[in-house]
Amino acid sequence: MGYYSDPTANKAIGAVSREWNRMVKLAIRIRKNETRNPEWVDSKRELFTGIYRRLLSDPMDLLEEMSN
C-alpha cells in the first residue's frame, strides 16, 4: 500500500492492513483446525462478517499467500 503525506490516512491504512492480516491468520488457524475447542471456533467464526466472510471460503493457498 502506498503512503501519503496525510498522517491520518496513514494511520487508517495501517490499521486496516493490520486487521486484515490478523483476520487472515485467524482464518487459516480455524480452517486448519489447530484448536480442538469447537466453542472457541464457533465464537471466532462470528467475527467473519462483511469483507472478512470470504476468508473462510477462499482457497487455502490464497490465504497462505496473503499471510506472508
Biopython code that builds the backbone (N, CA, C, O; Angstrom):
import numpy as np
from Bio.PDB.StructureBuilder import StructureBuilder

atoms = [
    (1, "MET", "N", (0.837, -1.173, 0.000)),
    (1, "MET", "CA", (0.000, 0.000, 0.000)),
    (1, "MET", "C", (0.882, 1.237, 0.000)),
    (1, "MET", "O", (1.982, 1.247, 0.554)),
    (2, "GLY", "N", (0.377, 2.259, -0.625)),
    (2, "GLY", "CA", (1.126, 3.496, -0.688)),
    (2, "GLY", "C", (0.955, 4.331, 0.570)),
    (2, "GLY", "O", (-0.026, 4.195, 1.301)),
    (3, "TYR", "N", (1.920, 5.186, 0.802)),
    (3, "TYR", "CA", (1.855, 6.084, 1.947)),
    (3, "TYR", "C", (1.711, 7.499, 1.432)),
    (3, "TYR", "O", (2.309, 7.871, 0.423)),
    (4, "TYR", "N", (0.936, 8.261, 2.115)),
    (4, "TYR", "CA", (0.622, 9.608, 1.688)),
    (4, "TYR", "C", (1.124, 10.593, 2.737)),
    (4, "TYR", "O", (1.533, 10.206, 3.832)),
    (5, "SER", "N", (1.084, 11.861, 2.384)),
    (5, "SER", "CA", (1.560, 12.872, 3.312)),
    (5, "SER", "C", (0.529, 13.190, 4.390)),
    (5, "SER", "O", (0.744, 14.087, 5.206)),
    (6, "ASP", "N", (-0.574, 12.474, 4.400)),
    (6, "ASP", "CA", (-1.630, 12.681, 5.382)),
    (6, "ASP", "C", (-1.474, 11.671, 6.523)),
    (6, "ASP", "O", (-1.737, 10.484, 6.329)),
    (7, "PRO", "N", (-1.052, 12.122, 7.704)),
    (7, "PRO", "CA", (-0.829, 11.179, 8.805)),
    (7, "PRO", "C", (-2.091, 10.438, 9.229)),
    (7, "PRO", "O", (-2.008, 9.285, 9.653)),
    (8, "THR", "N", (-3.238, 11.061, 9.129)),
    (8, "THR", "CA", (-4.488, 10.395, 9.492)),
    (8, "THR", "C", (-4.775, 9.252, 8.528)),
    (8, "THR", "O", (-5.189, 8.170, 8.945)),
    (9, "ALA", "N", (-4.557, 9.492, 7.249)),
    (9, "ALA", "CA", (-4.766, 8.430, 6.250)),
    (9, "ALA", "C", (-3.763, 7.303, 6.458)),
    (9, "ALA", "O", (-4.116, 6.131, 6.324)),
    (10, "ASN", "N", (-2.512, 7.642, 6.785)),
    (10, "ASN", "CA", (-1.507, 6.613, 7.043)),
    (10, "ASN", "C", (-1.924, 5.710, 8.200)),
    (10, "ASN", "O", (-1.783, 4.490, 8.123)),
    (11, "LYS", "N", (-2.434, 6.307, 9.262)),
    (11, "LYS", "CA", (-2.881, 5.514, 10.410)),
    (11, "LYS", "C", (-4.057, 4.629, 10.034)),
    (11, "LYS", "O", (-4.117, 3.471, 10.447)),
    (12, "ALA", "N", (-4.984, 5.155, 9.262)),
    (12, "ALA", "CA", (-6.157, 4.381, 8.855)),
    (12, "ALA", "C", (-5.757, 3.209, 7.956)),
    (12, "ALA", "O", (-6.244, 2.093, 8.132)),
    (13, "ILE", "N", (-4.885, 3.462, 7.010)),
    (13, "ILE", "CA", (-4.425, 2.402, 6.110)),
    (13, "ILE", "C", (-3.674, 1.341, 6.896)),
    (13, "ILE", "O", (-3.854, 0.146, 6.661)),
    (14, "GLY", "N", (-2.841, 1.768, 7.820)),
    (14, "GLY", "CA", (-2.086, 0.822, 8.645)),
    (14, "GLY", "C", (-3.003, -0.021, 9.511)),
    (14, "GLY", "O", (-2.787, -1.224, 9.656)),
    (15, "ALA", "N", (-4.022, 0.596, 10.087)),
    (15, "ALA", "CA", (-4.964, -0.139, 10.940)),
    (15, "ALA", "C", (-5.729, -1.179, 10.131)),
    (15, "ALA", "O", (-5.917, -2.307, 10.585)),
    (16, "VAL", "N", (-6.163, -0.807, 8.955)),
    (16, "VAL", "CA", (-6.900, -1.748, 8.102)),
    (16, "VAL", "C", (-5.986, -2.902, 7.680)),
    (16, "VAL", "O", (-6.406, -4.059, 7.666)),
    (17, "SER", "N", (-4.770, -2.590, 7.345)),
    (17, "SER", "CA", (-3.820, -3.618, 6.934)),
    (17, "SER", "C", (-3.538, -4.599, 8.075)),
    (17, "SER", "O", (-3.507, -5.810, 7.856)),
    (18, "ARG", "N", (-3.336, -4.088, 9.276)),
    (18, "ARG", "CA", (-3.092, -4.957, 10.425)),
    (18, "ARG", "C", (-4.305, -5.826, 10.730)),
    (18, "ARG", "O", (-4.160, -7.011, 11.030)),
    (19, "GLU", "N", (-5.496, -5.250, 10.656)),
    (19, "GLU", "CA", (-6.722, -6.007, 10.916)),
    (19, "GLU", "C", (-6.907, -7.108, 9.873)),
    (19, "GLU", "O", (-7.268, -8.233, 10.219)),
    (20, "TRP", "N", (-6.666, -6.795, 8.612)),
    (20, "TRP", "CA", (-6.803, -7.799, 7.549)),
    (20, "TRP", "C", (-5.832, -8.958, 7.790)),
    (20, "TRP", "O", (-6.214, -10.125, 7.692)),
    (21, "ASN", "N", (-4.585, -8.633, 8.102)),
    (21, "ASN", "CA", (-3.585, -9.682, 8.352)),
    (21, "ASN", "C", (-3.972, -10.536, 9.555)),
    (21, "ASN", "O", (-3.782, -11.752, 9.535)),
    (22, "ARG", "N", (-4.508, -9.920, 10.590)),
    (22, "ARG", "CA", (-4.935, -10.663, 11.769)),
    (22, "ARG", "C", (-6.067, -11.621, 11.418)),
    (22, "ARG", "O", (-6.079, -12.765, 11.872)),
    (23, "MET", "N", (-7.012, -11.158, 10.616)),
    (23, "MET", "CA", (-8.141, -11.994, 10.239)),
    (23, "MET", "C", (-7.719, -13.124, 9.294)),
    (23, "MET", "O", (-8.266, -14.224, 9.367)),
    (24, "VAL", "N", (-6.765, -12.867, 8.420)),
    (24, "VAL", "CA", (-6.249, -13.923, 7.539)),
    (24, "VAL", "C", (-5.614, -15.027, 8.382)),
    (24, "VAL", "O", (-5.870, -16.209, 8.153)),
    (25, "LYS", "N", (-4.795, -14.649, 9.344)),
    (25, "LYS", "CA", (-4.138, -15.649, 10.196)),
    (25, "LYS", "C", (-5.148, -16.423, 11.027)),
    (25, "LYS", "O", (-4.998, -17.628, 11.226)),
    (26, "LEU", "N", (-6.167, -15.742, 11.509)),
    (26, "LEU", "CA", (-7.215, -16.415, 12.272)),
    (26, "LEU", "C", (-7.988, -17.384, 11.379)),
    (26, "LEU", "O", (-8.315, -18.489, 11.812)),
    (27, "ALA", "N", (-8.283, -16.992, 10.155)),
    (27, "ALA", "CA", (-8.996, -17.878, 9.220)),
    (27, "ALA", "C", (-8.172, -19.125, 8.921)),
    (27, "ALA", "O", (-8.711, -20.230, 8.858)),
    (28, "ILE", "N", (-6.877, -18.949, 8.738)),
    (28, "ILE", "CA", (-6.013, -20.106, 8.490)),
    (28, "ILE", "C", (-6.033, -21.034, 9.687)),
    (28, "ILE", "O", (-6.125, -22.252, 9.533)),
    (29, "ARG", "N", (-5.948, -20.466, 10.876)),
    (29, "ARG", "CA", (-5.955, -21.277, 12.099)),
    (29, "ARG", "C", (-7.271, -22.045, 12.235)),
    (29, "ARG", "O", (-7.272, -23.222, 12.595)),
    (30, "ILE", "N", (-8.375, -21.385, 11.949)),
    (30, "ILE", "CA", (-9.682, -22.052, 12.041)),
    (30, "ILE", "C", (-9.789, -23.156, 10.998)),
    (30, "ILE", "O", (-10.233, -24.263, 11.305)),
    (31, "ARG", "N", (-9.387, -22.860, 9.777)),
    (31, "ARG", "CA", (-9.566, -23.836, 8.702)),
    (31, "ARG", "C", (-8.619, -25.015, 8.802)),
    (31, "ARG", "O", (-8.942, -26.108, 8.338)),
    (32, "LYS", "N", (-7.453, -24.811, 9.403)),
    (32, "LYS", "CA", (-6.540, -25.938, 9.617)),
    (32, "LYS", "C", (-6.903, -26.717, 10.866)),
    (32, "LYS", "O", (-6.297, -27.745, 11.168)),
    (33, "ASN", "N", (-7.902, -26.218, 11.593)),
    (33, "ASN", "CA", (-8.387, -26.870, 12.809)),
    (33, "ASN", "C", (-7.258, -27.083, 13.812)),
    (33, "ASN", "O", (-7.079, -28.179, 14.343)),
    (34, "GLU", "N", (-6.501, -26.015, 14.062)),
    (34, "GLU", "CA", (-5.392, -26.100, 15.008)),
    (34, "GLU", "C", (-5.861, -26.128, 16.453)),
    (34, "GLU", "O", (-5.094, -26.478, 17.350)),
    (35, "THR", "N", (-7.092, -25.768, 16.680)),
    (35, "THR", "CA", (-7.632, -25.840, 18.034)),
    (35, "THR", "C", (-8.613, -26.989, 18.106)),
    (35, "THR", "O", (-9.260, -27.329, 17.116)),
    (36, "ARG", "N", (-8.718, -27.570, 19.247)),
    (36, "ARG", "CA", (-9.638, -28.700, 19.423)),
    (36, "ARG", "C", (-10.900, -28.277, 20.169)),
    (36, "ARG", "O", (-11.694, -29.120, 20.587)),
    (37, "ASN", "N", (-11.078, -26.978, 20.332)),
    (37, "ASN", "CA", (-12.202, -26.461, 21.095)),
    (37, "ASN", "C", (-13.271, -25.919, 20.140)),
    (37, "ASN", "O", (-13.115, -24.820, 19.608)),
    (38, "PRO", "N", (-14.351, -26.671, 19.917)),
    (38, "PRO", "CA", (-15.380, -26.219, 18.969)),
    (38, "PRO", "C", (-16.085, -24.942, 19.402)),
    (38, "PRO", "O", (-16.527, -24.168, 18.553)),
    (39, "GLU", "N", (-16.201, -24.704, 20.705)),
    (39, "GLU", "CA", (-16.833, -23.473, 21.168)),
    (39, "GLU", "C", (-16.004, -22.258, 20.770)),
    (39, "GLU", "O", (-16.551, -21.232, 20.366)),
    (40, "TRP", "N", (-14.689, -22.375, 20.884)),
    (40, "TRP", "CA", (-13.798, -21.278, 20.503)),
    (40, "TRP", "C", (-13.933, -21.002, 19.006)),
    (40, "TRP", "O", (-14.020, -19.846, 18.590)),
    (41, "VAL", "N", (-13.950, -22.056, 18.203)),
    (41, "VAL", "CA", (-14.073, -21.903, 16.752)),
    (41, "VAL", "C", (-15.389, -21.222, 16.396)),
    (41, "VAL", "O", (-15.415, -20.318, 15.561)),
    (42, "ASP", "N", (-16.463, -21.645, 17.015)),
    (42, "ASP", "CA", (-17.771, -21.028, 16.733)),
    (42, "ASP", "C", (-17.790, -19.556, 17.103)),
    (42, "ASP", "O", (-18.349, -18.735, 16.376)),
    (43, "SER", "N", (-17.178, -19.220, 18.238)),
    (43, "SER", "CA", (-17.168, -17.808, 18.646)),
    (43, "SER", "C", (-16.316, -16.964, 17.699)),
    (43, "SER", "O", (-16.641, -15.803, 17.451)),
    (44, "LYS", "N", (-15.245, -17.524, 17.175)),
    (44, "LYS", "CA", (-14.386, -16.773, 16.248)),
    (44, "LYS", "C", (-14.998, -16.674, 14.857)),
    (44, "LYS", "O", (-14.769, -15.690, 14.152)),
    (45, "ARG", "N", (-15.770, -17.672, 14.452)),
    (45, "ARG", "CA", (-16.433, -17.621, 13.146)),
    (45, "ARG", "C", (-17.409, -16.452, 13.062)),
    (45, "ARG", "O", (-17.656, -15.918, 11.980)),
    (46, "GLU", "N", (-17.960, -16.060, 14.197)),
    (46, "GLU", "CA", (-18.892, -14.926, 14.222)),
    (46, "GLU", "C", (-18.211, -13.617, 13.838)),
    (46, "GLU", "O", (-18.890, -12.666, 13.452)),
    (47, "LEU", "N", (-16.890, -13.549, 13.936)),
    (47, "LEU", "CA", (-16.152, -12.338, 13.570)),
    (47, "LEU", "C", (-16.069, -12.139, 12.060)),
    (47, "LEU", "O", (-15.804, -11.031, 11.594)),
    (48, "PHE", "N", (-16.292, -13.198, 11.299)),
    (48, "PHE", "CA", (-16.115, -13.154, 9.857)),
    (48, "PHE", "C", (-17.401, -12.705, 9.160)),
    (48, "PHE", "O", (-18.136, -13.511, 8.590)),
    (49, "THR", "N", (-17.647, -11.416, 9.223)),
    (49, "THR", "CA", (-18.792, -10.823, 8.548)),
    (49, "THR", "C", (-18.278, -9.824, 7.523)),
    (49, "THR", "O", (-17.114, -9.425, 7.563)),
    (50, "GLY", "N", (-19.131, -9.430, 6.627)),
    (50, "GLY", "CA", (-18.746, -8.423, 5.631)),
    (50, "GLY", "C", (-17.615, -8.892, 4.735)),
    (50, "GLY", "O", (-17.669, -9.986, 4.174)),
    (51, "ILE", "N", (-16.599, -8.070, 4.603)),
    (51, "ILE", "CA", (-15.494, -8.390, 3.692)),
    (51, "ILE", "C", (-14.658, -9.555, 4.195)),
    (51, "ILE", "O", (-13.917, -10.154, 3.415)),
    (52, "TYR", "N", (-14.755, -9.892, 5.467)),
    (52, "TYR", "CA", (-13.963, -10.990, 6.022)),
    (52, "TYR", "C", (-14.580, -12.357, 5.762)),
    (52, "TYR", "O", (-13.894, -13.372, 5.884)),
    (53, "ARG", "N", (-15.852, -12.404, 5.407)),
    (53, "ARG", "CA", (-16.540, -13.681, 5.212)),
    (53, "ARG", "C", (-15.833, -14.551, 4.168)),
    (53, "ARG", "O", (-15.780, -15.773, 4.302)),
    (54, "ARG", "N", (-15.299, -13.921, 3.143)),
    (54, "ARG", "CA", (-14.647, -14.689, 2.077)),
    (54, "ARG", "C", (-13.397, -15.419, 2.564)),
    (54, "ARG", "O", (-12.959, -16.373, 1.920)),
    (55, "LEU", "N", (-12.821, -15.000, 3.671)),
    (55, "LEU", "CA", (-11.617, -15.655, 4.168)),
    (55, "LEU", "C", (-11.886, -17.095, 4.605)),
    (55, "LEU", "O", (-10.963, -17.908, 4.656)),
    (56, "LEU", "N", (-13.115, -17.408, 4.914)),
    (56, "LEU", "CA", (-13.462, -18.775, 5.302)),
    (56, "LEU", "C", (-13.793, -19.650, 4.106)),
    (56, "LEU", "O", (-13.957, -20.861, 4.259)),
    (57, "SER", "N", (-13.896, -19.061, 2.908)),
    (57, "SER", "CA", (-14.231, -19.862, 1.732)),
    (57, "SER", "C", (-13.181, -19.773, 0.616)),
    (57, "SER", "O", (-13.201, -20.591, -0.304)),
    (58, "ASP", "N", (-12.287, -18.818, 0.679)),
    (58, "ASP", "CA", (-11.228, -18.717, -0.333)),
    (58, "ASP", "C", (-10.296, -19.924, -0.232)),
    (58, "ASP", "O", (-10.187, -20.533, 0.832)),
    (59, "PRO", "N", (-9.620, -20.276, -1.338)),
    (59, "PRO", "CA", (-8.672, -21.395, -1.293)),
    (59, "PRO", "C", (-7.560, -21.149, -0.273)),
    (59, "PRO", "O", (-7.113, -20.017, -0.084)),
    (60, "MET", "N", (-7.125, -22.223, 0.378)),
    (60, "MET", "CA", (-6.096, -22.102, 1.411)),
    (60, "MET", "C", (-4.788, -21.544, 0.860)),
    (60, "MET", "O", (-4.112, -20.775, 1.543)),
    (61, "ASP", "N", (-4.422, -21.920, -0.366)),
    (61, "ASP", "CA", (-3.161, -21.410, -0.906)),
    (61, "ASP", "C", (-3.201, -19.891, -1.066)),
    (61, "ASP", "O", (-2.180, -19.225, -0.897)),
    (62, "LEU", "N", (-4.352, -19.348, -1.385)),
    (62, "LEU", "CA", (-4.501, -17.892, -1.486)),
    (62, "LEU", "C", (-4.351, -17.240, -0.109)),
    (62, "LEU", "O", (-3.701, -16.203, 0.024)),
    (63, "LEU", "N", (-4.946, -17.843, 0.894)),
    (63, "LEU", "CA", (-4.816, -17.311, 2.253)),
    (63, "LEU", "C", (-3.368, -17.367, 2.733)),
    (63, "LEU", "O", (-2.879, -16.430, 3.363)),
    (64, "GLU", "N", (-2.704, -18.448, 2.437)),
    (64, "GLU", "CA", (-1.305, -18.576, 2.862)),
    (64, "GLU", "C", (-0.421, -17.568, 2.151)),
    (64, "GLU", "O", (0.544, -17.073, 2.733)),
    (65, "GLU", "N", (-0.737, -17.256, 0.894)),
    (65, "GLU", "CA", (-0.003, -16.197, 0.189)),
    (65, "GLU", "C", (-0.220, -14.847, 0.858)),
    (65, "GLU", "O", (0.716, -14.061, 1.001)),
    (66, "MET", "N", (-1.469, -14.577, 1.271)),
    (66, "MET", "CA", (-1.788, -13.301, 1.901)),
    (66, "MET", "C", (-1.111, -13.163, 3.256)),
    (66, "MET", "O", (-0.794, -12.051, 3.678)),
    (67, "SER", "N", (-0.887, -14.281, 3.943)),
    (67, "SER", "CA", (-0.328, -14.204, 5.283)),
    (67, "SER", "C", (1.180, -13.973, 5.279)),
    (67, "SER", "O", (1.754, -13.628, 6.312)),
    (68, "ASN", "N", (1.816, -14.155, 4.150)),
    (68, "ASN", "CA", (3.273, -13.972, 4.087)),
    (68, "ASN", "C", (3.651, -12.553, 3.890)),
    (68, "ASN", "O", (4.838, -12.236, 3.816)),
]
sb = StructureBuilder()
sb.init_structure("model")
sb.init_model(0)
sb.init_chain("A")
sb.init_seg("    ")
for serial, (resi, resn, name, xyz) in enumerate(atoms, 1):
    if name == "N":
        sb.init_residue(resn, " ", resi, " ")
    sb.init_atom(name, np.array(xyz, "f"), 0.0, 1.0, " ", f" {name:<3s}", serial, name[0])
structure = sb.get_structure()
